[in-house]
Amino acid sequence: MKIAVLTGAGVSAESGLKTFRDSNGLWEGHDVMEVASPQGFARNPELVLDFYNQRRRQLQQVQPNAAHKALAELEKRHEVVVITQNVDDLHERAGSSRVVHLHGELLKVRSTFDEALVMDWKDDLNLGDFCEHNHQLRPHIVWFGEEVPMIPVAAELVSAADALMIVGTSMQVYPAAGLIQYAAHDCPVYFIDPNPAISTSQRITVIPEPASTGVPKAVAMLEAQQ
C-alpha cells in the first residue's frame, strides 16, 4: 500500500523542539519577517543567522519521538513517503528513508549566488562563511515570499497514495495545506492533532490526540482496514 504522510510542527514539538511561532505570532520574540524572509536577511543577516544557529543547536539536543518511530516502522510493511513542513531531521534519524522537506532543511545551507549549491552544515553559520564562488551562505530554508519548490513533487505523491495521514499540522499554512485536495476521492485520510482543524467525515478519520499516541492508533486503524 502507498501511504503519504504529511507532518507539521506538532510532531517535532513532542521531541522538545519549539514550534517557532507562538500564539501571538512571534517567533522567539521576533516578527516572522525579521528572521524568515529575504528582506529580513538583507536588513540584518547577523540576526537571521543567529536565529537559525540557535535552532540548529537545539535540534542536535533532541531525539525522535514515538510518532517518528511509528512512521519509520510503517515503512517496513508499506511504501511510505513522509512529506514534512518541518525543517529538522528527526524523521530521518528515526529511520524514514523517503522524506520530502517542503520548507527546507535546518542542517543544510545554500549559496546566495547559486541556490542549487546546497551543502550539509551542522555547526553555526556566520557572516563570512562563503560558497566556492565567494558569496555568503544562507540557511537552506524556504522563507516567506519564496517559492516552495517541492510542492509539485508532494502533490504528485499525494495523488498516487492509497491512504493519507496528516499529523500535527493546523492545515492553515499554504501551499502545504492544499495538498489534501490532491488525494483521490476514495483515499482514506487520517488526521491526527490534539486540536483538529477539520471534522470527521465519510473519508476523514480525526484522531484528536498528540502525534506520539495518535500515529500508532492511525497505523493500527489503517492496517485493520486492508
VEXDREN-2710 file (C-alpha; in Angstrom, 1 decimal):
% VEXDREN-2710
k/r/px/py/pz
1/MET/0.0/0.0/0.0
2/LYS/1.2/3.5/-0.9
3/ILE/0.9/5.8/2.2
4/ALA/1.6/9.5/2.1
5/VAL/2.2/11.2/5.4
6/LEU/2.0/15.0/5.8
7/THR/3.6/16.2/9.0
8/GLY/3.8/19.6/10.7
9/ALA/5.2/21.2/13.8
10/GLY/3.2/19.2/16.3
11/VAL/5.3/16.1/15.5
12/SER/8.6/17.8/16.4
13/ALA/7.1/19.6/19.4
14/GLU/6.8/16.4/21.3
15/SER/10.5/15.9/20.9
16/GLY/11.0/19.2/22.7
17/LEU/11.5/21.4/19.6
18/LYS/9.8/24.7/19.8
19/THR/7.2/25.2/17.1
20/PHE/8.8/28.6/16.1
21/ARG/5.5/30.5/16.1
22/ASP/3.9/31.4/19.5
23/SER/0.2/32.2/19.8
24/ASN/1.0/35.9/19.4
25/GLY/2.6/35.2/16.0
26/LEU/6.1/35.9/17.2
27/TRP/9.0/33.5/16.5
28/GLU/11.2/33.5/19.6
29/GLY/10.2/37.1/20.3
30/HIS/10.9/38.2/16.7
31/ASP/8.4/39.2/14.0
32/VAL/8.5/36.4/11.4
33/MET/9.5/38.8/8.7
34/GLU/12.6/39.8/10.6
35/VAL/14.0/36.2/10.7
36/ALA/12.2/34.3/7.9
37/SER/12.2/36.5/4.9
38/PRO/14.7/37.6/2.2
39/GLN/14.0/41.2/3.2
40/GLY/14.9/40.4/6.9
41/PHE/18.1/38.7/5.8
42/ALA/19.1/41.6/3.6
43/ARG/18.4/44.1/6.5
44/ASN/20.1/42.1/9.3
45/PRO/21.8/39.0/8.2
46/GLU/23.5/38.5/11.6
47/LEU/20.2/38.4/13.4
48/VAL/18.8/35.8/10.9
49/LEU/22.0/33.6/11.1
50/ASP/21.9/33.7/14.9
51/PHE/18.2/32.7/14.9
52/TYR/18.9/29.6/12.9
53/ASN/22.1/28.9/14.7
54/GLN/20.1/28.6/17.9
55/ARG/17.5/26.3/16.2
56/ARG/20.4/24.1/14.8
57/ARG/22.0/23.8/18.3
58/GLN/18.6/22.9/19.8
59/LEU/17.9/20.3/17.1
60/GLN/21.1/18.4/18.0
61/GLN/20.0/18.1/21.6
62/VAL/16.6/16.3/21.0
63/GLN/15.6/12.9/19.8
64/PRO/12.9/11.4/17.6
65/ASN/9.7/10.5/19.5
66/ALA/7.2/7.7/19.2
67/ALA/5.4/9.3/16.2
68/HIS/8.6/9.5/14.2
69/LYS/9.4/5.9/15.1
70/ALA/6.0/4.6/14.3
71/LEU/6.2/6.1/10.8
72/ALA/9.6/4.6/10.2
73/GLU/8.3/1.2/11.4
74/LEU/5.4/1.5/8.9
75/GLU/7.9/1.8/6.1
76/LYS/8.9/-1.8/6.7
77/ARG/5.5/-3.0/5.7
78/HIS/4.3/-0.4/3.2
79/GLU/5.5/2.1/0.6
80/VAL/5.7/5.2/2.8
81/VAL/6.7/8.7/1.9
82/VAL/6.8/11.5/4.6
83/ILE/6.1/15.0/3.3
84/THR/7.1/17.3/6.1
85/GLN/6.7/21.0/6.7
86/ASN/9.4/20.7/9.4
87/VAL/13.0/21.6/8.8
88/ASP/14.5/19.2/11.3
89/ASP/16.0/15.7/10.6
90/LEU/14.0/13.8/13.2
91/HIS/12.1/11.6/10.6
92/GLU/15.4/10.6/9.0
93/ARG/17.0/9.9/12.4
94/ALA/14.0/7.7/13.3
95/GLY/14.6/5.6/10.2
96/SER/12.3/7.0/7.5
97/SER/14.1/6.8/4.1
98/ARG/11.8/8.8/1.9
99/VAL/11.3/12.3/3.3
100/VAL/10.3/15.3/1.3
101/HIS/11.1/18.6/3.0
102/LEU/8.7/21.3/1.8
103/HIS/10.2/24.1/3.8
104/GLY/13.9/23.3/3.6
105/GLU/16.4/21.7/6.0
106/LEU/18.0/23.2/9.1
107/LEU/21.1/21.1/8.7
108/LYS/21.8/22.4/5.2
109/VAL/22.9/25.7/3.8
110/ARG/23.0/27.1/0.3
111/SER/24.8/29.8/-1.7
112/THR/23.2/33.2/-2.1
113/PHE/24.8/33.2/-5.6
114/ASP/23.6/29.8/-6.8
115/GLU/20.6/28.3/-4.9
116/ALA/21.4/24.9/-6.4
117/LEU/24.6/24.8/-4.5
118/VAL/23.5/23.2/-1.3
119/MET/25.7/21.6/1.4
120/ASP/25.3/19.8/4.8
121/TRP/26.0/22.1/7.7
122/LYS/25.8/21.2/11.4
123/ASP/27.7/24.0/13.0
124/ASP/27.0/27.7/13.4
125/LEU/26.7/29.6/10.1
126/ASN/28.3/33.1/10.3
127/LEU/28.8/36.1/8.2
128/GLY/31.9/35.5/6.1
129/ASP/31.1/31.8/5.5
130/PHE/31.2/31.8/1.8
131/CYS/30.4/29.3/-1.0
132/GLU/33.0/28.4/-3.6
133/HIS/32.0/31.5/-5.6
134/ASN/32.8/33.7/-2.7
135/HIS/29.2/34.6/-1.8
136/GLN/27.6/34.4/1.6
137/LEU/25.9/31.1/2.6
138/ARG/22.4/31.3/3.9
139/PRO/20.1/28.7/5.7
140/HIS/18.6/26.2/3.3
141/ILE/15.1/27.3/4.4
142/VAL/12.1/28.4/2.4
143/TRP/11.3/31.9/3.7
144/PHE/8.1/33.8/3.5
145/GLY/7.7/35.2/0.0
146/GLU/9.8/32.4/-1.6
147/GLU/8.7/29.6/-3.9
148/VAL/8.1/26.2/-2.3
149/PRO/9.8/24.1/-5.0
150/MET/8.9/20.7/-3.7
151/ILE/5.1/21.3/-3.8
152/PRO/4.6/19.8/-7.3
153/VAL/6.5/16.7/-6.1
154/ALA/4.4/16.4/-3.0
155/ALA/1.2/16.9/-4.9
156/GLU/2.1/14.0/-7.2
157/LEU/2.9/11.7/-4.3
158/VAL/-0.4/12.5/-2.5
159/SER/-2.4/11.9/-5.7
160/ALA/-0.7/8.4/-6.0
161/ALA/-1.4/7.4/-2.4
162/ASP/-3.8/4.7/-1.3
163/ALA/-4.0/6.4/2.1
164/LEU/-3.1/9.8/3.5
165/MET/-2.1/10.6/7.1
166/ILE/-1.9/14.2/8.3
167/VAL/-0.1/14.7/11.6
168/GLY/0.5/17.7/13.8
169/THR/-0.4/20.5/11.4
170/SER/-3.1/23.1/11.6
171/MET/-3.7/22.8/7.8
172/GLN/-3.7/26.6/7.8
173/VAL/-0.4/27.3/6.0
174/TYR/-0.5/27.3/2.3
175/PRO/0.6/25.9/-0.1
176/ALA/1.1/22.8/2.1
177/ALA/-2.5/22.9/3.4
178/GLY/-3.8/22.5/-0.1
179/LEU/-2.1/19.1/-0.6
180/ILE/-5.2/17.2/0.8
181/GLN/-7.1/18.3/-2.4
182/TYR/-4.8/16.1/-4.5
183/ALA/-5.8/12.9/-2.7
184/ALA/-8.0/10.6/-4.7
185/HIS/-11.7/10.8/-3.9
186/ASP/-11.7/7.3/-2.4
187/CYS/-8.4/7.8/-0.5
188/PRO/-8.9/7.5/3.3
189/VAL/-7.5/10.4/5.3
190/TYR/-6.3/10.1/8.9
191/PHE/-6.0/13.4/10.7
192/ILE/-4.0/13.4/14.0
193/ASP/-3.9/16.6/16.0
194/PRO/-4.9/17.5/19.6
195/ASN/-6.8/20.5/18.3
196/PRO/-8.0/19.3/14.9
197/ALA/-9.0/22.0/12.4
198/ILE/-11.2/19.6/10.4
199/SER/-14.0/17.2/11.4
200/THR/-14.6/13.5/10.8
201/SER/-16.4/12.8/7.6
202/GLN/-17.1/9.8/5.3
203/ARG/-13.4/9.7/4.2
204/ILE/-11.7/11.6/7.0
205/THR/-11.0/10.0/10.4
206/VAL/-10.0/12.5/13.0
207/ILE/-7.9/11.4/16.0
208/PRO/-7.7/14.3/18.4
209/GLU/-4.5/13.3/20.1
210/PRO/-0.8/14.3/20.2
211/ALA/1.3/12.6/17.4
212/SER/3.1/10.2/19.8
213/THR/-0.2/8.4/20.7
214/GLY/-2.3/9.3/17.6
215/VAL/0.1/8.0/14.9
216/PRO/0.3/4.4/16.3
217/LYS/-3.6/4.4/16.6
218/ALA/-3.9/5.6/13.0
219/VAL/-1.4/2.9/11.8
220/ALA/-3.5/0.2/13.5
221/MET/-6.7/1.5/12.0
222/LEU/-5.2/1.8/8.6
223/GLU/-3.8/-1.7/8.6
224/ALA/-7.1/-3.2/10.1
225/GLN/-9.0/-1.9/7.0
226/GLN/-6.7/-3.5/4.5
END
